Amino acid sequence: MNSLWHRVQRWTTNNFFSTPTSMVSRQAYLPPIGSYCRYKRRLAALSIAYTPPKANPASARLPQSFPSLSSFRAQDASRHLTIGLSSVYLPLSWRNEVPSPPIRKHLSVDAMAHLTLPLQEGLTRLPLVLHALPPPGPNIPSPDLMRTTYQALRACAKNMLVQDWVTDDPTPLYYEYPPYLSPHPFMGLGKFVAGRIHQMRSVKSYLSAYPSWFDENPDPTCRRCETGPESF
């Protein structure tokens, strides 16, 4: 999958095969597979957390200690089957990290609940996105407030994706462009023209002079125009 993903990035940017993959991924605005998969799992965990338990079987099987606005849990979701088991065989609490080596693990739904821990900072309860207005009397926030909170949590998950991107796939020191998830406007140009700009930004272009064994301080300006690569 990584090899295929790298080919997609190079096809998108028209970069040379000698360009490091970390720079190509930033030029293509496509995060690495590992970081992107973690991001999608966080969104899936968030969707389980914000869906009402009576509408989603997975939400109805969250642990009782999970900070949901609804206390309802399915009857077959109780942990009574683990009573009497040795601590070695007991599943980990959803709040605990998996040890290394992984002697004990989370239950599947607890593993999804664990992914929401970084998103719960500053919140006492996770919101519920309701498809209809709540009945009069329940002590829950307004649907608009919960929907706004949910959108803020999705934005937080996207910021975590960018942080994972920087950590998992660092670029060389001479590459100065930070990672973005929204394509740059120049990518709307033709592939040939956009590819030349990508090559200039990646410090891999035939149109600009770069340090070599016979010239350690070349002129970095473009050979065919007066605009340097930093203008892109």
mmCIF file of the C-alpha atoms, coordinates in Angstrom:
data_MODEL
# 
_entry.id   MODEL 
# 
loop_
_atom_site.group_PDB 
_atom_site.id 
_atom_site.type_symbol 
_atom_site.label_atom_id 
_atom_site.label_alt_id 
_atom_site.label_comp_id 
_atom_site.label_asym_id 
_atom_site.label_entity_id 
_atom_site.label_seq_id 
_atom_site.pdbx_PDB_ins_code 
_atom_site.Cartn_x 
_atom_site.Cartn_y 
_atom_site.Cartn_z 
_atom_site.occupancy 
_atom_site.B_iso_or_equiv 
_atom_site.pdbx_formal_charge 
_atom_site.auth_seq_id 
_atom_site.auth_comp_id 
_atom_site.auth_asym_id 
_atom_site.auth_atom_id 
_atom_site.pdbx_PDB_model_num 
ATOM 1   C CA . MET A 1 1   ? 0.000   0.000   0.000   1.00 0.00 ? 1   MET A CA 1 
ATOM 2   C CA . ASN A 1 2   ? 2.839   2.402   0.778   1.00 0.00 ? 2   ASN A CA 1 
ATOM 3   C CA . SER A 1 3   ? 4.447   1.766   -2.614  1.00 0.00 ? 3   SER A CA 1 
ATOM 4   C CA . LEU A 1 4   ? 1.140   2.379   -4.378  1.00 0.00 ? 4   LEU A CA 1 
ATOM 5   C CA . TRP A 1 5   ? 0.529   5.515   -2.301  1.00 0.00 ? 5   TRP A CA 1 
ATOM 6   C CA . HIS A 1 6   ? 3.981   6.871   -3.163  1.00 0.00 ? 6   HIS A CA 1 
ATOM 7   C CA . ARG A 1 7   ? 3.277   6.319   -6.870  1.00 0.00 ? 7   ARG A CA 1 
ATOM 8   C CA . VAL A 1 8   ? 0.005   8.210   -6.528  1.00 0.00 ? 8   VAL A CA 1 
ATOM 9   C CA . GLN A 1 9   ? 1.851   11.106  -4.883  1.00 0.00 ? 9   GLN A CA 1 
ATOM 10  C CA . ARG A 1 10  ? 4.478   11.210  -7.635  1.00 0.00 ? 10  ARG A CA 1 
ATOM 11  C CA . TRP A 1 11  ? 1.830   11.005  -10.349 1.00 0.00 ? 11  TRP A CA 1 
ATOM 12  C CA . THR A 1 12  ? -0.048  13.882  -8.696  1.00 0.00 ? 12  THR A CA 1 
ATOM 13  C CA . THR A 1 13  ? 3.002   16.133  -8.432  1.00 0.00 ? 13  THR A CA 1 
ATOM 14  C CA . ASN A 1 14  ? 5.039   14.961  -11.444 1.00 0.00 ? 14  ASN A CA 1 
ATOM 15  C CA . ASN A 1 15  ? 8.104   14.897  -9.173  1.00 0.00 ? 15  ASN A CA 1 
ATOM 16  C CA . PHE A 1 16  ? 11.259  12.994  -9.995  1.00 0.00 ? 16  PHE A CA 1 
ATOM 17  C CA . PHE A 1 17  ? 11.897  9.580   -8.445  1.00 0.00 ? 17  PHE A CA 1 
ATOM 18  C CA . SER A 1 18  ? 14.969  11.031  -6.711  1.00 0.00 ? 18  SER A CA 1 
ATOM 19  C CA . THR A 1 19  ? 12.745  13.376  -4.663  1.00 0.00 ? 19  THR A CA 1 
ATOM 20  C CA . PRO A 1 20  ? 12.321  12.097  -1.066  1.00 0.00 ? 20  PRO A CA 1 
ATOM 21  C CA . THR A 1 21  ? 8.887   10.654  -0.399  1.00 0.00 ? 21  THR A CA 1 
ATOM 22  C CA . SER A 1 22  ? 8.401   12.918  2.632   1.00 0.00 ? 22  SER A CA 1 
ATOM 23  C CA . MET A 1 23  ? 8.631   15.974  0.368   1.00 0.00 ? 23  MET A CA 1 
ATOM 24  C CA . VAL A 1 24  ? 6.442   14.441  -2.329  1.00 0.00 ? 24  VAL A CA 1 
ATOM 25  C CA . SER A 1 25  ? 3.673   13.709  0.184   1.00 0.00 ? 25  SER A CA 1 
ATOM 26  C CA . ARG A 1 26  ? 3.649   17.354  1.290   1.00 0.00 ? 26  ARG A CA 1 
ATOM 27  C CA . GLN A 1 27  ? 3.621   18.571  -2.301  1.00 0.00 ? 27  GLN A CA 1 
ATOM 28  C CA . ALA A 1 28  ? 0.716   16.232  -3.130  1.00 0.00 ? 28  ALA A CA 1 
ATOM 29  C CA . TYR A 1 29  ? -1.125  17.157  0.102   1.00 0.00 ? 29  TYR A CA 1 
ATOM 30  C CA . LEU A 1 30  ? -1.617  13.426  0.737   1.00 0.00 ? 30  LEU A CA 1 
ATOM 31  C CA . PRO A 1 31  ? -0.602  12.252  4.242   1.00 0.00 ? 31  PRO A CA 1 
ATOM 32  C CA . PRO A 1 32  ? 1.202   8.930   4.751   1.00 0.00 ? 32  PRO A CA 1 
ATOM 33  C CA . ILE A 1 33  ? -0.954  5.814   4.940   1.00 0.00 ? 33  ILE A CA 1 
ATOM 34  C CA . GLY A 1 34  ? -0.263  5.207   8.647   1.00 0.00 ? 34  GLY A CA 1 
ATOM 35  C CA . SER A 1 35  ? -1.185  8.744   9.730   1.00 0.00 ? 35  SER A CA 1 
ATOM 36  C CA . TYR A 1 36  ? -4.273  8.827   7.527   1.00 0.00 ? 36  TYR A CA 1 
ATOM 37  C CA . CYS A 1 37  ? -5.523  5.464   8.815   1.00 0.00 ? 37  CYS A CA 1 
ATOM 38  C CA . ARG A 1 38  ? -5.214  6.666   12.425  1.00 0.00 ? 38  ARG A CA 1 
ATOM 39  C CA . TYR A 1 39  ? -7.176  9.773   11.471  1.00 0.00 ? 39  TYR A CA 1 
ATOM 40  C CA . LYS A 1 40  ? -9.991  7.706   9.918   1.00 0.00 ? 40  LYS A CA 1 
ATOM 41  C CA . ARG A 1 41  ? -10.106 5.453   12.988  1.00 0.00 ? 41  ARG A CA 1 
ATOM 42  C CA . ARG A 1 42  ? -10.453 8.526   15.235  1.00 0.00 ? 42  ARG A CA 1 
ATOM 43  C CA . LEU A 1 43  ? -13.352 9.730   13.113  1.00 0.00 ? 43  LEU A CA 1 
ATOM 44  C CA . ALA A 1 44  ? -14.956 6.279   13.319  1.00 0.00 ? 44  ALA A CA 1 
ATOM 45  C CA . ALA A 1 45  ? -14.515 6.265   17.100  1.00 0.00 ? 45  ALA A CA 1 
ATOM 46  C CA . LEU A 1 46  ? -15.980 9.758   17.279  1.00 0.00 ? 46  LEU A CA 1 
ATOM 47  C CA . SER A 1 47  ? -19.007 8.676   15.267  1.00 0.00 ? 47  SER A CA 1 
ATOM 48  C CA . ILE A 1 48  ? -19.633 5.844   17.745  1.00 0.00 ? 48  ILE A CA 1 
ATOM 49  C CA . ALA A 1 49  ? -19.227 8.218   20.685  1.00 0.00 ? 49  ALA A CA 1 
ATOM 50  C CA . TYR A 1 50  ? -21.654 10.871  19.444  1.00 0.00 ? 50  TYR A CA 1 
ATOM 51  C CA . THR A 1 51  ? -24.373 8.534   18.103  1.00 0.00 ? 51  THR A CA 1 
ATOM 52  C CA . PRO A 1 52  ? -27.214 7.810   20.582  1.00 0.00 ? 52  PRO A CA 1 
ATOM 53  C CA . PRO A 1 53  ? -26.841 4.267   22.019  1.00 0.00 ? 53  PRO A CA 1 
ATOM 54  C CA . LYS A 1 54  ? -30.433 3.409   21.122  1.00 0.00 ? 54  LYS A CA 1 
ATOM 55  C CA . ALA A 1 55  ? -29.671 4.164   17.469  1.00 0.00 ? 55  ALA A CA 1 
ATOM 56  C CA . ASN A 1 56  ? -26.278 2.445   17.140  1.00 0.00 ? 56  ASN A CA 1 
ATOM 57  C CA . PRO A 1 57  ? -25.527 -1.077  18.487  1.00 0.00 ? 57  PRO A CA 1 
ATOM 58  C CA . ALA A 1 58  ? -21.826 -0.220  18.809  1.00 0.00 ? 58  ALA A CA 1 
ATOM 59  C CA . SER A 1 59  ? -22.582 2.852   20.937  1.00 0.00 ? 59  SER A CA 1 
ATOM 60  C CA . ALA A 1 60  ? -24.824 0.732   23.177  1.00 0.00 ? 60  ALA A CA 1 
ATOM 61  C CA . ARG A 1 61  ? -21.809 -1.454  23.988  1.00 0.00 ? 61  ARG A CA 1 
ATOM 62  C CA . LEU A 1 62  ? -19.483 1.282   25.179  1.00 0.00 ? 62  LEU A CA 1 
ATOM 63  C CA . PRO A 1 63  ? -18.200 0.835   28.750  1.00 0.00 ? 63  PRO A CA 1 
ATOM 64  C CA . GLN A 1 64  ? -20.353 2.272   31.522  1.00 0.00 ? 64  GLN A CA 1 
ATOM 65  C CA . SER A 1 65  ? -17.577 4.690   32.528  1.00 0.00 ? 65  SER A CA 1 
ATOM 66  C CA . PHE A 1 66  ? -17.461 6.253   29.064  1.00 0.00 ? 66  PHE A CA 1 
ATOM 67  C CA . PRO A 1 67  ? -18.471 9.949   29.348  1.00 0.00 ? 67  PRO A CA 1 
ATOM 68  C CA . SER A 1 68  ? -21.594 9.859   27.195  1.00 0.00 ? 68  SER A CA 1 
ATOM 69  C CA . LEU A 1 69  ? -24.695 11.967  27.746  1.00 0.00 ? 69  LEU A CA 1 
ATOM 70  C CA . SER A 1 70  ? -26.750 8.766   27.582  1.00 0.00 ? 70  SER A CA 1 
ATOM 71  C CA . SER A 1 71  ? -26.365 6.130   30.321  1.00 0.00 ? 71  SER A CA 1 
ATOM 72  C CA . PHE A 1 72  ? -28.211 3.487   28.310  1.00 0.00 ? 72  PHE A CA 1 
ATOM 73  C CA . ARG A 1 73  ? -26.213 0.330   27.522  1.00 0.00 ? 73  ARG A CA 1 
ATOM 74  C CA . ALA A 1 74  ? -27.364 -2.897  25.893  1.00 0.00 ? 74  ALA A CA 1 
ATOM 75  C CA . GLN A 1 75  ? -27.996 -5.792  28.283  1.00 0.00 ? 75  GLN A CA 1 
ATOM 76  C CA . ASP A 1 76  ? -25.562 -8.048  26.456  1.00 0.00 ? 76  ASP A CA 1 
ATOM 77  C CA . ALA A 1 77  ? -22.825 -5.402  26.747  1.00 0.00 ? 77  ALA A CA 1 
ATOM 78  C CA . SER A 1 78  ? -22.085 -6.060  30.433  1.00 0.00 ? 78  SER A CA 1 
ATOM 79  C CA . ARG A 1 79  ? -18.676 -7.443  31.480  1.00 0.00 ? 79  ARG A CA 1 
ATOM 80  C CA . HIS A 1 80  ? -20.102 -10.107 33.786  1.00 0.00 ? 80  HIS A CA 1 
ATOM 81  C CA . LEU A 1 81  ? -18.383 -12.823 31.717  1.00 0.00 ? 81  LEU A CA 1 
ATOM 82  C CA . THR A 1 82  ? -14.997 -11.571 32.951  1.00 0.00 ? 82  THR A CA 1 
ATOM 83  C CA . ILE A 1 83  ? -15.838 -12.112 36.635  1.00 0.00 ? 83  ILE A CA 1 
ATOM 84  C CA . GLY A 1 84  ? -13.416 -14.585 38.193  1.00 0.00 ? 84  GLY A CA 1 
ATOM 85  C CA . LEU A 1 85  ? -10.771 -14.332 35.482  1.00 0.00 ? 85  LEU A CA 1 
ATOM 86  C CA . SER A 1 86  ? -7.140  -13.732 36.349  1.00 0.00 ? 86  SER A CA 1 
ATOM 87  C CA . SER A 1 87  ? -5.869  -10.180 35.870  1.00 0.00 ? 87  SER A CA 1 
ATOM 88  C CA . VAL A 1 88  ? -3.640  -11.470 33.066  1.00 0.00 ? 88  VAL A CA 1 
ATOM 89  C CA . TYR A 1 89  ? -6.695  -12.425 31.007  1.00 0.00 ? 89  TYR A CA 1 
ATOM 90  C CA . LEU A 1 90  ? -8.894  -9.469  31.878  1.00 0.00 ? 90  LEU A CA 1 
ATOM 91  C CA . PRO A 1 91  ? -9.238  -6.956  29.019  1.00 0.00 ? 91  PRO A CA 1 
ATOM 92  C CA . LEU A 1 92  ? -7.652  -3.581  29.569  1.00 0.00 ? 92  LEU A CA 1 
ATOM 93  C CA . SER A 1 93  ? -9.726  -0.654  30.690  1.00 0.00 ? 93  SER A CA 1 
ATOM 94  C CA . TRP A 1 94  ? -10.524 1.647   27.793  1.00 0.00 ? 94  TRP A CA 1 
ATOM 95  C CA . ARG A 1 95  ? -8.580  4.419   29.526  1.00 0.00 ? 95  ARG A CA 1 
ATOM 96  C CA . ASN A 1 96  ? -5.284  2.470   29.725  1.00 0.00 ? 96  ASN A CA 1 
ATOM 97  C CA . GLU A 1 97  ? -2.587  2.281   27.079  1.00 0.00 ? 97  GLU A CA 1 
ATOM 98  C CA . VAL A 1 98  ? -1.760  -1.096  25.542  1.00 0.00 ? 98  VAL A CA 1 
ATOM 99  C CA . PRO A 1 99  ? 1.501   -2.317  27.160  1.00 0.00 ? 99  PRO A CA 1 
ATOM 100 C CA . SER A 1 100 ? 4.545   -3.366  25.196  1.00 0.00 ? 100 SER A CA 1 
ATOM 101 C CA . PRO A 1 101 ? 4.668   -6.282  24.606  1.00 0.00 ? 101 PRO A CA 1 
ATOM 102 C CA . PRO A 1 102 ? 0.832   -6.383  24.374  1.00 0.00 ? 102 PRO A CA 1 
ATOM 103 C CA . ILE A 1 103 ? 0.137   -8.988  27.071  1.00 0.00 ? 103 ILE A CA 1 
ATOM 104 C CA . ARG A 1 104 ? -3.329  -7.542  27.600  1.00 0.00 ? 104 ARG A CA 1 
ATOM 105 C CA . LYS A 1 105 ? -5.470  -5.783  25.025  1.00 0.00 ? 105 LYS A CA 1 
ATOM 106 C CA . HIS A 1 106 ? -8.666  -3.801  24.770  1.00 0.00 ? 106 HIS A CA 1 
ATOM 107 C CA . LEU A 1 107 ? -11.989 -5.173  23.720  1.00 0.00 ? 107 LEU A CA 1 
ATOM 108 C CA . SER A 1 108 ? -12.823 -4.011  20.204  1.00 0.00 ? 108 SER A CA 1 
ATOM 109 C CA . VAL A 1 109 ? -15.300 -1.357  21.309  1.00 0.00 ? 109 VAL A CA 1 
ATOM 110 C CA . ASP A 1 110 ? -12.979 -0.292  24.145  1.00 0.00 ? 110 ASP A CA 1 
ATOM 111 C CA . ALA A 1 111 ? -10.157 0.196   21.629  1.00 0.00 ? 111 ALA A CA 1 
ATOM 112 C CA . MET A 1 112 ? -12.404 2.591   19.709  1.00 0.00 ? 112 MET A CA 1 
ATOM 113 C CA . ALA A 1 113 ? -13.326 4.393   22.925  1.00 0.00 ? 113 ALA A CA 1 
ATOM 114 C CA . HIS A 1 114 ? -9.625  4.723   23.782  1.00 0.00 ? 114 HIS A CA 1 
ATOM 115 C CA . LEU A 1 115 ? -9.026  6.677   20.549  1.00 0.00 ? 115 LEU A CA 1 
ATOM 116 C CA . THR A 1 116 ? -11.320 9.444   21.785  1.00 0.00 ? 116 THR A CA 1 
ATOM 117 C CA . LEU A 1 117 ? -9.234  10.155  24.911  1.00 0.00 ? 117 LEU A CA 1 
ATOM 118 C CA . PRO A 1 118 ? -7.123  12.945  23.310  1.00 0.00 ? 118 PRO A CA 1 
ATOM 119 C CA . LEU A 1 119 ? -10.347 14.537  22.039  1.00 0.00 ? 119 LEU A CA 1 
ATOM 120 C CA . GLN A 1 120 ? -11.995 14.643  25.467  1.00 0.00 ? 120 GLN A CA 1 
ATOM 121 C CA . GLU A 1 121 ? -9.717  17.301  26.972  1.00 0.00 ? 121 GLU A CA 1 
ATOM 122 C CA . GLY A 1 122 ? -11.845 20.085  28.444  1.00 0.00 ? 122 GLY A CA 1 
ATOM 123 C CA . LEU A 1 123 ? -15.101 18.113  28.090  1.00 0.00 ? 123 LEU A CA 1 
ATOM 124 C CA . THR A 1 124 ? -17.032 16.408  30.857  1.00 0.00 ? 124 THR A CA 1 
ATOM 125 C CA . ARG A 1 125 ? -19.343 14.628  28.398  1.00 0.00 ? 125 ARG A CA 1 
ATOM 126 C CA . LEU A 1 126 ? -19.148 13.935  24.698  1.00 0.00 ? 126 LEU A CA 1 
ATOM 127 C CA . PRO A 1 127 ? -22.027 15.352  22.641  1.00 0.00 ? 127 PRO A CA 1 
ATOM 128 C CA . LEU A 1 128 ? -24.845 13.417  20.986  1.00 0.00 ? 128 LEU A CA 1 
ATOM 129 C CA . VAL A 1 129 ? -25.917 14.388  17.505  1.00 0.00 ? 129 VAL A CA 1 
ATOM 130 C CA . LEU A 1 130 ? -29.699 13.908  17.528  1.00 0.00 ? 130 LEU A CA 1 
ATOM 131 C CA . HIS A 1 131 ? -31.785 13.542  14.384  1.00 0.00 ? 131 HIS A CA 1 
ATOM 132 C CA . ALA A 1 132 ? -34.810 14.968  16.193  1.00 0.00 ? 132 ALA A CA 1 
ATOM 133 C CA . LEU A 1 133 ? -35.381 17.429  19.014  1.00 0.00 ? 133 LEU A CA 1 
ATOM 134 C CA . PRO A 1 134 ? -35.069 15.877  22.488  1.00 0.00 ? 134 PRO A CA 1 
ATOM 135 C CA . PRO A 1 135 ? -38.284 15.438  24.487  1.00 0.00 ? 135 PRO A CA 1 
ATOM 136 C CA . PRO A 1 136 ? -39.034 18.162  27.032  1.00 0.00 ? 136 PRO A CA 1 
ATOM 137 C CA . GLY A 1 137 ? -37.402 17.643  30.373  1.00 0.00 ? 137 GLY A CA 1 
ATOM 138 C CA . PRO A 1 138 ? -34.057 15.864  29.673  1.00 0.00 ? 138 PRO A CA 1 
ATOM 139 C CA . ASN A 1 139 ? -31.056 17.715  31.052  1.00 0.00 ? 139 ASN A CA 1 
ATOM 140 C CA . ILE A 1 140 ? -28.952 17.779  27.863  1.00 0.00 ? 140 ILE A CA 1 
ATOM 141 C CA . PRO A 1 141 ? -27.533 20.729  25.892  1.00 0.00 ? 141 PRO A CA 1 
ATOM 142 C CA . SER A 1 142 ? -29.272 22.110  22.830  1.00 0.00 ? 142 SER A CA 1 
ATOM 143 C CA . PRO A 1 143 ? -28.781 20.203  19.540  1.00 0.00 ? 143 PRO A CA 1 
ATOM 144 C CA . ASP A 1 144 ? -27.061 23.211  17.949  1.00 0.00 ? 144 ASP A CA 1 
ATOM 145 C CA . LEU A 1 145 ? -24.487 23.362  20.742  1.00 0.00 ? 145 LEU A CA 1 
ATOM 146 C CA . MET A 1 146 ? -23.780 19.628  20.514  1.00 0.00 ? 146 MET A CA 1 
ATOM 147 C CA . ARG A 1 147 ? -23.462 19.836  16.731  1.00 0.00 ? 147 ARG A CA 1 
ATOM 148 C CA . THR A 1 148 ? -20.992 22.706  17.047  1.00 0.00 ? 148 THR A CA 1 
ATOM 149 C CA . THR A 1 149 ? -18.993 20.736  19.613  1.00 0.00 ? 149 THR A CA 1 
ATOM 150 C CA . TYR A 1 150 ? -18.918 17.730  17.308  1.00 0.00 ? 150 TYR A CA 1 
ATOM 151 C CA . GLN A 1 151 ? -17.569 19.846  14.440  1.00 0.00 ? 151 GLN A CA 1 
ATOM 152 C CA . ALA A 1 152 ? -14.886 21.204  16.788  1.00 0.00 ? 152 ALA A CA 1 
ATOM 153 C CA . LEU A 1 153 ? -13.886 17.641  17.705  1.00 0.00 ? 153 LEU A CA 1 
ATOM 154 C CA . ARG A 1 154 ? -13.563 16.735  14.018  1.00 0.00 ? 154 ARG A CA 1 
ATOM 155 C CA . ALA A 1 155 ? -11.329 19.778  13.520  1.00 0.00 ? 155 ALA A CA 1 
ATOM 156 C CA . CYS A 1 156 ? -9.222  18.648  16.499  1.00 0.00 ? 156 CYS A CA 1 
ATOM 157 C CA . ALA A 1 157 ? -8.863  15.192  14.918  1.00 0.00 ? 157 ALA A CA 1 
ATOM 158 C CA . LYS A 1 158 ? -7.679  16.852  11.694  1.00 0.00 ? 158 LYS A CA 1 
ATOM 159 C CA . ASN A 1 159 ? -5.056  18.827  13.637  1.00 0.00 ? 159 ASN A CA 1 
ATOM 160 C CA . MET A 1 160 ? -3.863  15.579  15.197  1.00 0.00 ? 160 MET A CA 1 
ATOM 161 C CA . LEU A 1 161 ? -3.513  14.152  11.672  1.00 0.00 ? 161 LEU A CA 1 
ATOM 162 C CA . VAL A 1 162 ? -1.152  17.005  10.759  1.00 0.00 ? 162 VAL A CA 1 
ATOM 163 C CA . GLN A 1 163 ? 0.859   16.444  13.947  1.00 0.00 ? 163 GLN A CA 1 
ATOM 164 C CA . ASP A 1 164 ? 1.156   12.718  13.202  1.00 0.00 ? 164 ASP A CA 1 
ATOM 165 C CA . TRP A 1 165 ? 2.196   13.592  9.659   1.00 0.00 ? 165 TRP A CA 1 
ATOM 166 C CA . VAL A 1 166 ? 5.092   15.737  10.885  1.00 0.00 ? 166 VAL A CA 1 
ATOM 167 C CA . THR A 1 167 ? 6.177   13.114  13.427  1.00 0.00 ? 167 THR A CA 1 
ATOM 168 C CA . ASP A 1 168 ? 5.871   10.023  11.223  1.00 0.00 ? 168 ASP A CA 1 
ATOM 169 C CA . ASP A 1 169 ? 7.311   11.499  8.024   1.00 0.00 ? 169 ASP A CA 1 
ATOM 170 C CA . PRO A 1 170 ? 9.806   14.319  8.742   1.00 0.00 ? 170 PRO A CA 1 
ATOM 171 C CA . THR A 1 171 ? 11.299  16.226  5.828   1.00 0.00 ? 171 THR A CA 1 
ATOM 172 C CA . PRO A 1 172 ? 14.906  17.332  5.222   1.00 0.00 ? 172 PRO A CA 1 
ATOM 173 C CA . LEU A 1 173 ? 15.980  20.550  6.914   1.00 0.00 ? 173 LEU A CA 1 
ATOM 174 C CA . TYR A 1 174 ? 16.194  22.453  3.630   1.00 0.00 ? 174 TYR A CA 1 
ATOM 175 C CA . TYR A 1 175 ? 12.498  21.875  2.885   1.00 0.00 ? 175 TYR A CA 1 
ATOM 176 C CA . GLU A 1 176 ? 10.602  24.788  4.442   1.00 0.00 ? 176 GLU A CA 1 
ATOM 177 C CA . TYR A 1 177 ? 6.966   24.138  3.508   1.00 0.00 ? 177 TYR A CA 1 
ATOM 178 C CA . PRO A 1 178 ? 4.686   22.858  6.305   1.00 0.00 ? 178 PRO A CA 1 
ATOM 179 C CA . PRO A 1 179 ? 2.104   20.135  5.603   1.00 0.00 ? 179 PRO A CA 1 
ATOM 180 C CA . TYR A 1 180 ? -1.373  21.181  4.499   1.00 0.00 ? 180 TYR A CA 1 
ATOM 181 C CA . LEU A 1 181 ? -4.502  19.170  3.767   1.00 0.00 ? 181 LEU A CA 1 
ATOM 182 C CA . SER A 1 182 ? -5.959  21.632  1.235   1.00 0.00 ? 182 SER A CA 1 
ATOM 183 C CA . PRO A 1 183 ? -4.294  21.648  -2.222  1.00 0.00 ? 183 PRO A CA 1 
ATOM 184 C CA . HIS A 1 184 ? -2.528  24.811  -3.315  1.00 0.00 ? 184 HIS A CA 1 
ATOM 185 C CA . PRO A 1 185 ? -4.307  26.859  -6.025  1.00 0.00 ? 185 PRO A CA 1 
ATOM 186 C CA . PHE A 1 186 ? -1.492  26.314  -8.546  1.00 0.00 ? 186 PHE A CA 1 
ATOM 187 C CA . MET A 1 187 ? -2.432  22.619  -8.707  1.00 0.00 ? 187 MET A CA 1 
ATOM 188 C CA . GLY A 1 188 ? -5.382  23.712  -10.828 1.00 0.00 ? 188 GLY A CA 1 
ATOM 189 C CA . LEU A 1 189 ? -2.973  24.511  -13.658 1.00 0.00 ? 189 LEU A CA 1 
ATOM 190 C CA . GLY A 1 190 ? -1.961  21.993  -16.274 1.00 0.00 ? 190 GLY A CA 1 
ATOM 191 C CA . LYS A 1 191 ? -0.018  18.994  -15.036 1.00 0.00 ? 191 LYS A CA 1 
ATOM 192 C CA . PHE A 1 192 ? 3.151   20.053  -16.888 1.00 0.00 ? 192 PHE A CA 1 
ATOM 193 C CA . VAL A 1 193 ? 3.176   23.586  -15.432 1.00 0.00 ? 193 VAL A CA 1 
ATOM 194 C CA . ALA A 1 194 ? 2.104   22.460  -11.944 1.00 0.00 ? 194 ALA A CA 1 
ATOM 195 C CA . GLY A 1 195 ? 4.760   19.737  -12.025 1.00 0.00 ? 195 GLY A CA 1 
ATOM 196 C CA . ARG A 1 196 ? 7.487   22.311  -12.716 1.00 0.00 ? 196 ARG A CA 1 
ATOM 197 C CA . ILE A 1 197 ? 6.342   24.317  -9.694  1.00 0.00 ? 197 ILE A CA 1 
ATOM 198 C CA . HIS A 1 198 ? 6.319   21.153  -7.554  1.00 0.00 ? 198 HIS A CA 1 
ATOM 199 C CA . GLN A 1 199 ? 9.863   20.390  -8.672  1.00 0.00 ? 199 GLN A CA 1 
ATOM 200 C CA . MET A 1 200 ? 11.040  23.886  -7.793  1.00 0.00 ? 200 MET A CA 1 
ATOM 201 C CA . ARG A 1 201 ? 9.425   23.687  -4.340  1.00 0.00 ? 201 ARG A CA 1 
ATOM 202 C CA . SER A 1 202 ? 11.032  20.281  -3.754  1.00 0.00 ? 202 SER A CA 1 
ATOM 203 C CA . VAL A 1 203 ? 14.496  21.608  -4.739  1.00 0.00 ? 203 VAL A CA 1 
ATOM 204 C CA . LYS A 1 204 ? 14.525  19.137  -7.612  1.00 0.00 ? 204 LYS A CA 1 
ATOM 205 C CA . SER A 1 205 ? 14.290  21.020  -10.891 1.00 0.00 ? 205 SER A CA 1 
ATOM 206 C CA . TYR A 1 206 ? 16.295  21.450  -14.087 1.00 0.00 ? 206 TYR A CA 1 
ATOM 207 C CA . LEU A 1 207 ? 15.225  25.118  -14.200 1.00 0.00 ? 207 LEU A CA 1 
ATOM 208 C CA . SER A 1 208 ? 17.243  26.155  -11.152 1.00 0.00 ? 208 SER A CA 1 
ATOM 209 C CA . ALA A 1 209 ? 20.865  25.782  -10.132 1.00 0.00 ? 209 ALA A CA 1 
ATOM 210 C CA . TYR A 1 210 ? 21.676  23.829  -6.974  1.00 0.00 ? 210 TYR A CA 1 
ATOM 211 C CA . PRO A 1 211 ? 24.898  23.140  -5.064  1.00 0.00 ? 211 PRO A CA 1 
ATOM 212 C CA . SER A 1 212 ? 27.198  20.572  -6.671  1.00 0.00 ? 212 SER A CA 1 
ATOM 213 C CA . TRP A 1 213 ? 30.774  19.367  -6.418  1.00 0.00 ? 213 TRP A CA 1 
ATOM 214 C CA . PHE A 1 214 ? 32.061  22.110  -8.736  1.00 0.00 ? 214 PHE A CA 1 
ATOM 215 C CA . ASP A 1 215 ? 29.878  24.989  -7.514  1.00 0.00 ? 215 ASP A CA 1 
ATOM 216 C CA . GLU A 1 216 ? 28.947  25.101  -3.824  1.00 0.00 ? 216 GLU A CA 1 
ATOM 217 C CA . ASN A 1 217 ? 27.169  28.494  -3.999  1.00 0.00 ? 217 ASN A CA 1 
ATOM 218 C CA . PRO A 1 218 ? 25.216  28.675  -7.249  1.00 0.00 ? 218 PRO A CA 1 
ATOM 219 C CA . ASP A 1 219 ? 22.642  31.292  -8.147  1.00 0.00 ? 219 ASP A CA 1 
ATOM 220 C CA . PRO A 1 220 ? 19.280  29.864  -6.925  1.00 0.00 ? 220 PRO A CA 1 
ATOM 221 C CA . THR A 1 221 ? 17.186  31.957  -9.324  1.00 0.00 ? 221 THR A CA 1 
ATOM 222 C CA . CYS A 1 222 ? 15.371  30.313  -12.190 1.00 0.00 ? 222 CYS A CA 1 
ATOM 223 C CA . ARG A 1 223 ? 17.419  30.072  -15.383 1.00 0.00 ? 223 ARG A CA 1 
ATOM 224 C CA . ARG A 1 224 ? 14.452  31.007  -17.575 1.00 0.00 ? 224 ARG A CA 1 
ATOM 225 C CA . CYS A 1 225 ? 12.908  33.740  -15.446 1.00 0.00 ? 225 CYS A CA 1 
ATOM 226 C CA . GLU A 1 226 ? 13.826  36.163  -12.700 1.00 0.00 ? 226 GLU A CA 1 
ATOM 227 C CA . THR A 1 227 ? 11.627  34.465  -10.066 1.00 0.00 ? 227 THR A CA 1 
ATOM 228 C CA . GLY A 1 228 ? 13.312  32.259  -7.470  1.00 0.00 ? 228 GLY A CA 1 
ATOM 229 C CA . PRO A 1 229 ? 11.869  29.006  -6.078  1.00 0.00 ? 229 PRO A CA 1 
ATOM 230 C CA . GLU A 1 230 ? 10.976  30.753  -2.844  1.00 0.00 ? 230 GLU A CA 1 
ATOM 231 C CA . SER A 1 231 ? 8.241   32.719  -4.678  1.00 0.00 ? 231 SER A CA 1 
ATOM 232 C CA . PHE A 1 232 ? 6.341   29.516  -5.262  1.00 0.00 ? 232 PHE A CA 1 
# 
